[in-house]
């Protein structure tokens, strides 16, 4: 077997090991270290607006809130949300900002 063929098979075996989850122990340890340094993401559950709160909102304030949300979206600052909790809270009535 020549050097090029041996190198090809070595790379192919390593690629298969990585794809099959049989990566060397060093890679597994690095992954677990990275996972342990990740902060736990706690979804935000916003309170559903009541009719009284909706009545107190002014158009300029609603536009300001929407612009702030758009800035967060454009900058890539995402907020984890628990939409299922919000849906349950809004089951008795919905009073959106806009």
C-alpha positions as CSV (number, residue, x, y, z in Angstrom):
1,X,0.0,0.0,0.0
2,X,1.5,3.3,-1.0
3,X,1.5,6.4,1.3
4,X,-1.4,8.2,-0.5
5,X,-3.6,5.2,-0.2
6,X,-2.7,4.7,3.5
7,X,-3.4,8.4,4.2
8,X,-6.8,8.2,2.4
9,X,-7.9,5.2,4.4
10,X,-6.7,6.8,7.6
11,X,-8.8,9.9,6.9
12,X,-11.8,7.8,5.9
13,X,-11.6,5.7,9.1
14,X,-11.4,8.9,11.2
15,X,-14.3,10.5,9.4
16,X,-16.4,7.4,9.9
17,X,-15.5,7.3,13.6
18,X,-16.5,10.9,14.1
19,X,-19.8,10.5,12.1
20,X,-20.7,7.3,14.0
21,X,-20.1,8.9,17.4
22,X,-16.9,6.9,18.0
23,X,-14.7,10.0,18.2
24,X,-11.5,9.8,20.3
25,X,-11.9,10.4,24.0
26,X,-10.4,13.9,23.8
27,X,-13.2,15.2,21.5
28,X,-15.8,13.7,23.9
29,X,-14.2,15.4,26.9
30,X,-14.0,18.8,25.1
31,X,-17.7,18.5,24.2
32,X,-18.8,17.7,27.8
33,X,-16.7,20.7,29.0
34,X,-18.4,23.0,26.6
35,X,-21.8,21.7,27.5
36,X,-21.1,22.3,31.2
37,X,-20.2,25.9,30.6
38,X,-23.4,26.6,28.7
39,X,-25.9,28.6,30.8
40,X,-29.2,26.9,31.4
41,X,-31.9,28.5,29.2
42,X,-35.0,29.3,31.2
43,X,-37.9,30.3,28.9
44,X,-39.6,33.6,29.5
45,X,-43.4,33.5,30.3
46,X,-44.8,36.9,29.8
47,X,-48.0,37.9,31.5
48,X,-51.0,38.1,29.2
49,X,-52.4,41.7,29.0
50,X,-55.7,42.3,30.7
51,X,-58.4,44.6,29.2
52,X,-57.4,47.3,31.7
53,X,-53.7,47.2,30.7
54,X,-54.6,47.2,27.0
55,X,-56.8,50.3,27.5
56,X,-53.9,52.1,29.2
57,X,-51.5,51.5,26.3
58,X,-50.9,54.5,24.0
59,X,-49.9,54.1,20.3
60,X,-46.5,55.7,20.8
61,X,-45.6,53.2,23.6
62,X,-46.8,50.3,21.5
63,X,-44.6,51.5,18.6
64,X,-41.7,51.9,21.0
65,X,-42.1,48.3,22.3
66,X,-42.3,46.9,18.8
67,X,-39.2,48.8,17.7
68,X,-37.3,47.5,20.7
69,X,-38.3,43.9,19.8
70,X,-37.3,44.5,16.2
71,X,-33.9,45.7,17.3
72,X,-33.4,42.6,19.4
73,X,-34.4,40.4,16.4
74,X,-32.1,42.2,14.0
75,X,-29.1,42.0,16.4
76,X,-29.8,38.3,16.9
77,X,-30.6,38.6,20.6
78,X,-33.3,35.9,20.9
79,X,-35.5,35.4,23.9
80,X,-36.6,31.8,24.8
81,X,-40.3,31.8,25.4
82,X,-42.7,29.3,26.8
83,X,-45.5,29.8,24.3
84,X,-47.6,26.9,25.7
85,X,-47.9,28.7,29.0
86,X,-48.9,31.9,27.3
87,X,-51.6,30.1,25.2
88,X,-53.1,28.6,28.4
89,X,-53.1,32.0,30.1
90,X,-54.8,33.6,27.1
91,X,-57.6,31.0,26.8
92,X,-60.1,33.2,28.7
93,X,-59.5,36.2,26.5
94,X,-56.9,38.1,24.5
95,X,-56.0,41.8,24.6
96,X,-53.0,42.3,22.3
97,X,-50.8,45.4,22.3
98,X,-51.4,46.0,18.6
